[in-house]
Amino acid sequence: LVMGRKTFEYIGRPLPARTSIVITRNLPDEAERDQVIDPESTPATRVVWVSSLDEALAAADPDAPVWIGGGAEIYRLAWDRLSDLDVTEVDQAPEDADAFFPPIDPAEWEETSREPREGFDFVRYHRRGR
């Protein structure tokens, strides 16, 4: 799971049983850049700190899917590399929102599934031609 520092801080903790790869301009000391939080979980709960999307992708497990968890700048950086989108479409428009997911162009993205729920939908898209 790749995310920006602000998103990681907003969540408030590493998500369990996965590696959170955090992109930041202000890296911690070398010894703190790869932290195993819970070695007993399967897989281990880890936080890896990097300074770019390329470093984040290099740090990811090459045999597992890479999930981009935001925020807006990280979505923008990763957008051209994405082949699939798993999006939660929420039936709200907060007036004080200051970060937005990029628009999903139907000419570029095909909706492949939708799971309606109360107040939101889980939607999967696949990039056309990939």
Disulfide bonds with the S-S distance in Angstrom:
none
